[in-house]
Amino acid sequence: MELKGLNNNATRMLTGLIMGTIAILCIIKGGLALLFLIAVVIYFGTKEYAKILEYKGFFPSIKVMFLAEIFLATIAYFQRFDLVAVALTACTMGAFIWVLFRGRQPYIANVATTILGFVYGGWFPLHLLFLRDLHSDQYTSGLGFVIMMFTAILLTDTGCYYTGKKFGKHKLAPVISPNKTIEGSIGGSICAIIGAVIVGYFIGVEWYMSAIAGLLCTIAAQLGDLSESLIKRDAGVKDSGDILPGHGGFLDRTDSFIFTIPIMYYFCKHFIL
């Protein structure tokens, strides 16, 4: 989709600026504002996910996914970690029960894709609440860690694109994403690590811990990108949607974050803090 009177590049830049500004303000504010941002991404991402799977002939229950995501979001917001196992167990059983008695097709694939939907599209992104709220005697909040992660992801995308365009010769995953190259991946990784070390310097993280965080972020970001490409390619679709002018769908814009957010949270919690 292209905004009237703007070419594709201008549309892409304007949409990115608006999205980026809203995301930054919500992340800085934290709390309910951040929960609202995540909820919007999860809502549209879940709808796109279900639509993609329909092209494959699968019909995951969008109602079960939404209910599960609301349940998990409530637990995440109040940080009731003791209820996570209970929630995932109940939601998984709910997926089976729905498909057994209400599903369009009583196929095990619909159960599996429903469970994948609320874990991949819901539970993983909700870790951003945990990451933002990390704190210790040295860190009053996890805002610096979020900035480090975002920097690493953005530099991964930028580095992969320009390095791959100039030096790319060897395909990284030719069947899944033929445009990505090993050279581009290495270039993006180097940029991400450098960016993470710079951010780490300003927030008081040791350089080697920042470098490890940057490495983990860039690996997770590229795997997340490839994983979403896998889903789309298997279903035979190019973009997850067209709701974001010049960018496609919400899954297209957040695929690099889905794996990175939980990995960054657990690394910061168990190693940096």
N, C-alpha and C positions, 0 to 999 in steps of 0.2 A: 504494500500500500504506500502511495506517495502523496504527500500533502499538496494541495492545489497551488500552483504557481512556483513550486520549488523542485529542483532536480533531485535525483536520488541521494547524492552526497550531502546536499544542504538539508534535506529531510532527515537523513541519518544523524547529522551533527546536531540539529535542533532537538530531535527526539532524545538523543543521548544526553544533551545538556539538561533538558527538563528532568529526565529520569535520574541523572546523577545528582542534581541539586536536591530533589525530593529525598533520595536515598541518604545523602550526606546529612541533611537536616534531621531525618528520623533516627539515624545512627547516633548522632551527637546527643539528641534529646534522650534516647533510650526509652525504657519502660513501655508504656502503652503505644507511643508513637512508633517505636521499632516493631512492636507486636503487630500493629496495623499494617506496616510496610510488608512484613513477612506474610501476613494473612492475605494480602492482595496478590502477592507473588504466588503463594500456594494455591489460591483459588483459581486463578487463570492458568497456572501451570498444570493443575490437576485436570481441568477441562481440556486443555491441549493434549495432555497425555492420553486421556480416554478417547479423544477423537483420533489420535494417531493409531491407537490399538484397534479401532474399528476398521481401519483400512486393512489390517492384518486378519480380520475376521474374529477378533476377540472382543468381548464385551465386559470389561471390568465394571464393577458397581461403583458409579460415581457417588451414590448416596452413602455407601459404606465408607468410601475414601474420605468424603467430607466429614462425616460423623467422627471417624477415627482421628482426622486431623484436628478437629475442634477439641476432642478429648486430649490429644497429645499437646496441643497448644496451651490448654489450660494448665496441664502439668508443668510444661516448660516455663510458663510465665510465673507460676508460684514456686518453681524449682523444687517440686516434690519428686526427687529422684527415686524415692522409695516406691513410687507408684508406676515407674516406667515399665517394669517387667509385667505387672498386672495389666497395664494398658495395652501393651503389645500382644499379650496373650488373648485378652478379650477381643481386641480388634481382629486378630487372626481368626478366632472362632467365628466372629461375626461375618467375616468374608465367606467362610464355608457355609454358614447357615443361610445367608442371603442367596448364594448361588444354588444351593440345594432346593430352596423353596420358592424363590422369587426371580431367579436369574432367567435371562432370555434363552440361554443355552446352559444346561447343567454340565459344563466342561470344567475339568480341573485347571485348564489354562486360564479361565476367568477368575478362579480363586487366586491363582498365583499372580496374575497381573493386578488384581485388586490389592493384594498385600504389598507387592512391589510399589504400587502407586502411592500408598500412604507412608511407606518407609522412605522411598527415594524422593518423592515430591513433597513430603510433609515433615517427617521426623528429622531428616538430615538438615534442611534449611533452618529448622527451629533451634539448632545448636548456636545460631547467631545470637540468640538471647543469652545463652550461657557464656559465650565468649565475651560479649559486651559487658556482662556483669562480673567478670572475674576481678578479684581484688585481693590485695595482701598489704602488708605493712609498707611495701615499696610502691605498689600500684593502687591508686584509689579506684580505678576502674579498668576495664579491658579495652577501652577506646583505642589506646595505642596499638594493641594487638590486632584490632579490626583494621586499623589504618595500614599496618604492616601487611596484613593478608590481602587487602584490596590493592595495595601497591604492587605486590608480587604477582597477583593475577593480571592486572592491567599491563604490567611490563612483560609478562609471559605472552599475552596476546600480541602486543606490539612487536616484541622481539621475534616471535615466531613468524609473524607476517613479513617483516622486512628482511630478516635473515634468510628465510625460506625463499623469498622472491629473488634475492640476489645470489645466494649460494646453493639453494636447494637442488639436489640431484637424486638423492636416494629416498624413496617413499617410506614413510613411517608406518602407515596402515593402508596400503593401496586398495584393499577391498572395501574398507569402511569409509575412509576419507582420503581419496586419491590426491588431494591438493596439499596435504601435510607431508613435510619432509623431515628426515632425521636432522639435517643441518638446521632447519628452522626450529626444531624442538630444542636443540642444544643452545642456539642463540637466545631463544626465549628463556631458557633456564638460567643462563648466565645473567641476563638482564634482571630477572626476578630476584636472584640471590643478591646482586649488587643493590637493588632497591630495598630489599629487606634489611640488609646491613646498615644502609643509610638511615632508614626509619628507626632501626634498633638503637643506633647511636643517640638519637634524640630522645628516646623514651627510656634509656638506661638499661638496655639488654646487651649482654656480652656479645661481641662480634661473631663468635663461633656459634652461639645459640641462634642468633639472627640468621646466619648463613644456613644452618640446618632448617630453620623455619621456612626460609625462602625456598630451599630445595624441596621440602615437603609440599609447600604450597604449589610450586610450579608442576611437580609431578601429579598432584591431585587434580589441579586445574586441567591439565592436558588429558588425563584419564577421564575426567568428567565430561570434557568436550567430546572425546571419542565415544564415550558410552551413550551420550545422547544421539550422536551420529549413528551409532549402531541401531538404536531403537527406530530412528527415522528411516534408515536405509532398509532395515528388515521389513518395515511397513510400506516402503515405496513412496515416501513423501520427502519433499525438499526442505520445507520449513515446518516448525511446529504450529505456526499460526501466522496471522497478518495483523494482529491488533496493535503492534508497535510500528509506526511508519518508518520504513527504511531498515528495520531490524528484524522483522519477522514476528515470532511469538515470544512469550515470557521464557519458555524453556530454552529458546535459542540464545537469549541474553544472559541467562543465569546458570547454564550448564557447567561452566567452569567453577562456579561457586558451590555446587551441590555436594561434591566430595570434599572440597577444600575446607569448608566451614567446620565440620565435625573433626577433621584431622587437626586443624589448627587449634581448636579448642582443647582437645585432649593433650596435644603437645605442650601448649602453654600451661595447662593446669598441672600436668604431672612432671614437667621438666623445667620450664622457665620459672614457675612459682615454687 
